Amino acid sequence: MYSNYKLVFVILLQLFAQCFCASTTPDDRTIDDRYDALIACLVNNGIGDGKIFPRNDGEEYADLNFQWNTLWGYMVPLVYLKATTTRDVQIGVICATRSKIRCVPRSGGHSYSKNGFGDENSLVIDMKSMNSIDVNKEKMTAKVGPGALNGQIMYHGWKAGALISQGICTSVGAGGLFQGGGYGHFSRLLGVAADSVIGLEMVDARGRLVNVNNSTNTDLFYALRGGGGGNFGIVTSFTINVYPSPRSIVFGRYEFSFAKNFRQVFTAWQKVVSSDSFLSRRVFCIIEMELDRISMRLYAINIGNEPDVTEATIEELRKYFGFPEPGPGSSLKTYTHEEFIISEAQTYSDTPITDIAQVADMTKHNKVYNKKVKSYFVNKILNAKEIDKLIDLLTGYLPHAGLYWENNGGKIAENPGTAFQHRLKASYSAQLKPLNSSGKLKDVNGDAAKIRFFEATKVLMNHRTSYQNYIDRDMKDYLTRFYGNDLSRLIQIKAKWDPANVFYSCESIPVYRGQKRICDL
């Protein structure tokens, strides 16, 4: 008897899935008819004029449609829904699906891919106003809205006397940061931002609000922490662990010449990334290169019960690993938590920041330009001949584009059961980027140089994975590079929670293997 009931249940489930999928297939209505149906549905369900902004409808639409990256031209979605509550998001999903209008979530930060702008026939659910950050010092947790930007997270964390695992750039949004991974100054100590997430609320493809944690909807709890934003549903809140505010942060900036110092710098760098005990994970290192300039940044966070890292300690580390004597423009300084936030935020502001409250107001990227990046992770130590080859490649590359290297290891290497797979101990990530002097137009030479360098280093540096928050449309094997051996599991979760592929973008997780991505159709 039980088997018969089970069979009936499975058949009904399949029929429901077929009906649901059919409800999102194209129909014969014109886009104008579907637009009218969408607006009527939104209004009839209590979404007022102050939240609905049709294409080119005045200053509010233009502000919502701000695009700091000129890559792929200026996107003009059909309608913006300015969501301020979870219910707004639910109604947006339901009405878009009924009207056969593409539904696109956007948390309001910045994206290299511009996936959050959809296309000309999209309803964009903008959650930038859902930006609350409520810190509970007793539980050492915080509830963060998807529209909270990194600058706001920095400020409100500091104000509450807490340290939050966050990104670096002030205009990054929490929705993408937490779901895709999330690197920051404290990642070696705290893990990536996704590792701090202990609970989420998500609106699914049917408009239902779903609670997600380590005991409820555990498949989503795995997928939403590292599986990328906008793949499985729309996350409307994150509950995260927070940590005590650091006593101080020591920051060293060391400047070198590529022509004179690269071999010594790179040899020392390889020693750094091979040393997982690197001061109990409290030190994070970035190397940036462009033209003849090598800039190394060392961050040491003094927190917990361990003795403080001092400026003298940082200098000892530089010498111990074998970095050369720094050149002009180098500096070494100890900051309070507040001073450090202001100093780092200043990098992304064209006006002086004199008060930390200004950091919370940094809601847009400070530059408008064409930015296309590529990324990879390295887990290989190069020998002398391979370093020679790398020098040759960089000599041809650096006149056209720049790069970042960020050391991983530490807490990043410990996977707490997330979809973020880039966990190698002795490794570093690379971001190939435009020169800082790049303008608003496409840089043909720079983009070509990035592709050449990326392909050549596949063999030289044996890199096989890339960072899912640095979306890259040129990369045909992006799914395996982003998600590795866990791709099949993520596809199964996608098929379960979004069988009709309501939430998709050019590089989103498909419902089944071999499904064509939207930008190839």
N, C-alpha and C positions, 0 to 999 in steps of 0.2 A: 504493500500500500504506500509506504513512504517513497519508494522509487517512482511510483506513478505521480504522486504530488510533486516530487522534485522535477520530473520531466515536464509537467504542466507549467511549473514555475519558470523553467528555463525557456520554454516556448514563448510564454508571455513576455519574458524579459527581452527575447530576441525581437518579438513583434514590436514592443515598445521602442527598442533601439532603432528599428527600421522606420517607424513612424516619426521618431524624433529626428533621425537623419533626413527623412524626406521633408520635414518642416523647414530645413535650412538649405534645401536645394533651390537653384534659380527658378523663378516663375516668369510669367509673361508680362507682368506689370513693368511699366517704365520706371526709371529711377525717380522721376518726379512723383509718380503714384506711390512708390515705396517710401519716399521722403515724407509725403503727406501722411501716410499711415504711421510712420515713426513719430512725427510730431504729435499727431492726435493721440497715440498711445501714451506718450510721455505726459502730455497735459492731462489726459483723463485719469492718469494714475498719480496726479498731484505734483508733478514736476513743473514748477512755475517758470515764467519768462526770464526771471533772473538767473536761471541755471541753463537755459537753452540758447545757444549761439550759432545760428546758421552761417554758412560760408560767407566771408567778406561782410559780415554784419557789424561794422563799426569797430571802435577801438578795443572793446573787450575781446572780440574774436582775434584781432591782431595780436593782443597781448598773450592770449592763450596759445596762439600759434607762433610764438617767438622761436626762431631756429638759429642757434649759434653756429651750427655747422652747415655750410653751403653745399655739402656733398649731396649729389643726386638732385639738385635743384630745390626749389621752394615748394613744399608740400601744402596742399590746400584741402583738408578734410571737409566732408559735406556738412557735418554738424559737430559742435562741441557740447558735451554735457558736463557742466561744472559741478561735480559731485562734492557734497559736504557731509554726507552720511552714507552708511552702508546701504540703507534702503535706496538711495539714489542710484547706487551701483547696481543693485538687484533689478530695479525697474529698467535701467538702461540696457542691461543684458537681455531681459525678457522682451522689451519692445524692439530692440534691434533684431533679435532672432525672429520674432513674428513678422517684422516688416521686410525681412531678407536684406537687411543692411548690415554690412560688416561691422563688427563690434571690436574696438581696439582700446585696451587699457593703457593709461599713461600716468606714471606717478609724479611726473613734473620735473624730473632732473634733467641730466643731459645724457645723450646716447650717441655713440659713434655711428650707429646704423640708421637712426631716425625711424626705427620701427614703430615708435609710439605715435607717429603721425598718420599711420595707415595709408590710405589713398584717397582719391577724390570722391569716392562713394562710401566713406567710412563715417560711423559715429565714433568719435574719440571720447572716452570717459576719462576726463581729467581729474586726478585726485590730489592736485597740489594743495588744495585747501584742507585736505584730510592730513594735517601735519602735526597733530598733537604729540607731545613727548612727556609722558607722565612717569617719573622716577619714584620707585618705592624703596627708600633707603633701608627699611627694616628687612625686606625680603631680598634686597639687592637685585631688583628686577626693574624693567621699564616696559611700558606699552607705547609702541611707536607707530604712528600712522604712516601709510605708504608714501604720502606726499612730503614727509619730512626730508629736508635736504641736509647734506652732510654738515654744512655750516650751522644749521639749526641744532642738529644733534650734538655737535661740539659744544655749542654755547649752553644748551639746556643741561647737558651732562655736567659741565663744569659748575653751573649754577647750583646744581643739586649735590655737588661734591662727589661726583661719580665719573668714572672713566668708562666709555662705551666703545666697543670694537667698531670702528668706523672706517670710512674711506679717507682719501687724502684731499681730493679736489672738493671745494666747498659746494659746488652746484650739483653733485651727484645725489640722486634720489634714493630713499630707503627701499622702495619697491624693487628696483633692479639690483641694488647693492646686495641686500640680504639674500635674494633668491639666486643670484649668479655666483656668489662666493664672497667677494668683498675684501680687498687688500687695504691695509692701512699701516700707520707707523707702529702699531702695537701688535701686529699679526703674529710675529714669532712668539710673543708672550701669551696672547689671548686666543690665537687661532684666527681664521678668516671670519668675517662678520656673520656668515651663515652659521658658524659653529656656536654662536651665542644665542641663537634662536631656540626657545623652548616651547613656543606655542604660536599658532597663527589662526586667523579667521579668513576664510576664502569664499567668495561667491562663485559657484560653479556654473557650467554652461546652461543649466536650467534656471538660474537665478536663485538657487537655494544658498543659504548661509551655512557653511560647513566649519565646524571646529576641528582643529588639527593639532595634535601633540603626540607624545610618545606612547599614548595608550588609546587614542582615538584617531581613526583614519591614518594609521601609521604609514601606509604607502605614500600618502601625500606628505607626511612629515619628513620622509626621506627625500621625495622628489622636489619639494619646494625649497629645500636648503641646498642649493647648488645646481638644480636642474634648469635654471634660467627663468626669468620673469616672463609672464604672459603665455606660458605653455599649457597650463592645466586649469587655470581659472584666474580670478582677480583677487589678490590678497588685499584685505582691507585693514588688517592690523597685525603687528608682530609683537610678541612678548619675548623679551630677551633678558639674558643675564647681564648685569653691570658689575663694575669693580670699583674699589676705592680709588679716589683721585690720587695721581702720583705726587710724591713730595717735590720732585724736580725732574727736569729732562735736560740732559746734556746734548747739545747739538754741535757737531763739527762739520764744516764745509771745507773741503780740500780741493784745490784747483791744480790740474796737471795739463801737460801738453801731450796730444796724441803722438806727434812725431817723435818727441823726446822720451816719453815716459810709458807708452802703452805696454810694452812687453813686461816691465817691472810691475805696473799696476795690475795687469791681468794675471800674472803669476801670483801676486798677493791675493787677488780676488778669489782665485781658485782655492787658496788655502782657507779663506774666510768661509766659503760655502761648503767646504769639506769638514768644518769644525762645528758640529751640532751643539757642543757645550759652550759655544760662543757667549760667555758671560751669562749663563743660565737663561738664555733666550731674551734677555732684556735689551739687546743691541740689535738694531735693524740698520741695514746698509743699502743704499741706492747708488748706482753709478749712471750718470747721464753723459752721453757723448754727442757732439755735433761739431762739424768742421774740424778744427784742431783742438777743441776744448774737451777735456775730461773733467767732470765735476763729481766728486764723491761726497755723499752725505751720510753721516753716521749719527744715529739717534740712540741714546741710552736712557731708559726709563727707570727711575728710582721709585720702587713701589714694593710693598710687602715688608718682610723682615730681613731681607738680605742687605748687606752693607751697600752704601751708595757708590755708584759709579761716578767718578769725578772727571774733570777736564784732564787731569794728569793721567787717569786710567785710559782715556780715549787716545791720548798721545802715545802711551805705552803700547796700546793695541795696534795703532798705525805702524809703529816701528817693529813690533813683534811679527806682524804678518808680512812685513817687507815693503810697505808702500813707500814711495820716494818722498823726499822733502817737498812740501806743498809750495805752490807758486803764489803770485799776487792774487788778491781777492779771497784768500782763505781766511777762515775764522773759526773760533771755538768759544762757546758760551754756555752757561748754565741758566735755564729758564724755570720760572714757576709754570704750573699747568696753564694758567691764564696767559702768561707771556708767550708761551709756546704756541697756543692756539692763534693768538694775534699774529705772531711772526709767520706761521704757515699760511694763514688766510691772506696775508698781505701779498703773497705770490699770485693770488687770483683776483687782486683788486688794483684798479688803476688809480685809486685815490687812497690817501693815507688812512690807516685804521688806528685810531687812538683809544678806542673803547671796545671791549670785547662784545658788547651788545650789538655793535655793527656787524659782527660776523653772522648773527642770526638773520640779518637783512640782506645777505648776499644770495639772492634768489635767482640770479642769472649768471651764466658764464661771462667772464669779463671781455672776451674777444669773440668776434664773429669771423670765422675763417673756414677754409676747407680742410677737414682733418680726416684722413683715412689711415688706419693703423693695421698692423699685423702683429701677431704674438706667438710665442712658443715657450716651452719649458725645457731647460737643459739639466741633464743628470749625467754629465760626462766630463771627465778631467782631460783636457787636451795636453798632448806632449809637445815637445819643442817644435817638431816639424808641422804639427797641426796649428800651433800658434802662429808660425810663419804664414800659413795659408789664411788664417783668420786676419792677420795684418793686411795681406793682399786684398782680401774681400772688403775690409773696412776702408782701406785707402781709396777704393773705387766707390764706396757707398757714402761715406760721410760728407762729401761735397754736396750731396743731393738730399739727404735725409738724416734724422737723428735716431737715437735709441735710448731706452732705459733698461737697466738690469736691476732686479730686486731680489735679494737673497731670501730663500724660503727656509725650510727646516723648522726646528723648534716645535711649537704647538701646532703649526700648520700640518706637520707630518702625521698627526694623530687624528684619524677619522672617527668622529663620534656618531657614525651612521648616517652620513649625508651623501648626496649625489655629487658633491665636489670631489673629483678624483685626483687632483694634482697634489699629491701628498708625499712626494719623494723627499728623503731627508737631506741629502747633499745635492741641492738643486737651486736654480734661480730662474726667474721668469724674465722674458725679454719682450719689450714693446717697441716695435719699429714705428716711428712717428714722423710727421713733417718737421722741417726746421722751424724754430720758433719765429723766424722771420716770414714764414709762409703767409700769403695773402688769402683773399676770399675765393680766388679762382683755383680750379683744379691744377695741381702740380704734376704735369705729365712725367717729367724727368724723375721727380721724387717718388711717384707711385711705381714707376718702372724699376727704380733702384731697389725699392722695398721688396718687390716680387723677386728680383734676381737674388738678393741677399737671403731672403727667406728660403728659396729653393736650394741655393748652394749650401746653406748651413744645415739643411735637413740631413745631409750626409756627414758633413764635418762635425756637427754638434749632436747628431743622432737625436734630433727632437721629433717627437711623434704626437705631441699634444699641444693644444692652444687654449687660451682663456675664454670661456663662454661669455664673459661680459665685454670682451673686445670683438664684437661681431665682425665677420670678414666675408663679404660676398664673393670674393675671388676664390675662396678656398672650397673646392668641390667636396672634399672629405671632412667638412666641418663637424658633422655629427660624431664621427669616431674620434676626431681630435678633441672635441669638447667633452665627450662623455665616456669614451673608452669602452671597456667591457660591460659597463652598466647600461649601455644604450638600449639593449633589448628590454630590460626591466622598465626603463623610462617610457618606452613606446607602449608597453602593456598598460602602464598607469595612465598615459595619455588616452589610450583607447577606452579605458574604463570610465574616466571622468569627463572626457570631451570627445565622444565617439563621432560627432558630426563635424569636428574640427572648427568649432566656433572661434576659438582663439588661435590665430596663426599669424606668422610673419614669414619673411623670406628665409630665415634660418631656424624656424621653430621645430620642435620635436614632432615628427609625423605621427599619424594614427596607425600606420603600418609601414613596414620597410618597403622602400621603392616608391613611396608616394612622392610625386613631383612637388617641388617647392613652388610657391606662388610666383616668384620672380623668374622662374623658368617656363611658365605657361604662356 
